């Protein structure tokens, strides 16, 4: 294992202890950053995360780019998630977005922490961006009934769940659950929580899963554990997972 991977593994163990994001975003857009780390799987609050605003519509929606570590990608030495995301509206207290399909994302290998429009647009087509805008009703009145609300924080909230809560379900995973790779993804208004979980199977292959738990720690349904095979870039897959488990989208 090279020095980069060793340092990365140490950082992971510190970040995800007890499913708690310990890093703090110190940039100028906390209201946009919280949307990014609650929608792009495998990301956390980090002072090195970068955000730039790309566009704004007549109703105040913001199209913005996010760059941050992709902690669940084990195929690259220095993986980053680069995403374009739409925020419906924000204020000092809350950030609002349309849950599911509010972003597009790619995983890249990067050695930079800076971000500019040229780097963003080199990874996404105009058709992808236009489709994202249409899905999020760009330049249309904001539909208040669709809004998913988040508290504006510089890191994710602490979650009550950790590896002990997953032990009753170990037979549903391929391989051993890695305690340092359990990340709280999001929680809806009814208390359902989605975890991103990594395991290591008997062939030493790393595998990624989504798990949805009720407030009491039970699985929501038989469909509450699914394996992700496309490095978290399929937003429709995540939307379907939420629908199949009666996620509260607003």
Rosetta blueprint (number, residue, H / E / L):
1 X L
2 X L
3 X H
4 X H
5 X H
6 X H
7 X H
8 X H
9 X H
10 X H
11 X H
12 X H
13 X H
14 X H
15 X H
16 X L
17 X H
18 X H
19 X H
20 X L
21 X L
22 X L
23 X L
24 X L
25 X L
26 X L
27 X L
28 X L
29 X L
30 X H
31 X H
32 X H
33 X H
34 X H
35 X H
36 X H
37 X H
38 X H
39 X H
40 X L
41 X L
42 X L
43 X L
44 X L
45 X L
46 X L
47 X L
48 X L
49 X L
50 X E
51 X E
52 X E
53 X E
54 X E
55 X E
56 X E
57 X L
58 X L
59 X L
60 X L
61 X L
62 X E
63 X E
64 X E
65 X E
66 X E
67 X E
68 X E
69 X E
70 X L
71 X L
72 X L
73 X L
74 X L
75 X L
76 X L
77 X L
78 X L
79 X E
80 X E
81 X E
82 X E
83 X E
84 X E
85 X E
86 X E
87 X E
88 X L
89 X E
90 X E
91 X L
92 X L
93 X L
94 X E
95 X E
96 X E
97 X E
98 X L
99 X L
100 X L
101 X L
102 X L
103 X E
104 X E
105 X E
106 X E
107 X E
108 X E
109 X E
110 X L
111 X L
112 X L
113 X L
114 X L
115 X L
116 X L
117 X H
118 X H
119 X H
120 X H
121 X H
122 X L
123 X L
124 X L
125 X L
126 X H
127 X H
128 X H
129 X H
130 X H
131 X H
132 X H
133 X H
134 X H
135 X H
136 X L
137 X L
138 X L
139 X L
140 X L
141 X L
142 X L
143 X L
144 X H
145 X H
146 X H
147 X L
148 X E
149 X E
150 X E
151 X E
152 X L
153 X L
154 X L
155 X L
156 X L
157 X L
158 X L
159 X L
160 X L
161 X L
162 X L
163 X H
164 X H
165 X H
166 X H
167 X H
168 X H
169 X H
170 X H
171 X H
172 X H
173 X L
174 X L
175 X L
176 X E
177 X E
178 X E
179 X E
180 X E
181 X E
182 X E
183 X E
184 X E
185 X E
186 X E
187 X E
188 X L
189 X L
190 X L
191 X L
192 X L
193 X E
194 X E
195 X E
196 X E
197 X E
198 X E
199 X E
200 X E
201 X L
202 X L
203 X L
204 X L
205 X L
206 X E
207 X E
208 X E
209 X E
210 X E
211 X E
212 X E
213 X E
214 X L
215 X L
216 X L
217 X L
218 X L
219 X E
220 X L
221 X L
222 X L
223 X L
224 X L
225 X E
226 X E
227 X E
228 X E
229 X L
230 X L
231 X L
232 X L
233 X L
234 X L
235 X H
236 X H
237 X H
238 X H
239 X H
240 X H
241 X H
242 X H
243 X H
244 X H
245 X L
246 X L
247 X L
248 X L
249 X L
250 X L
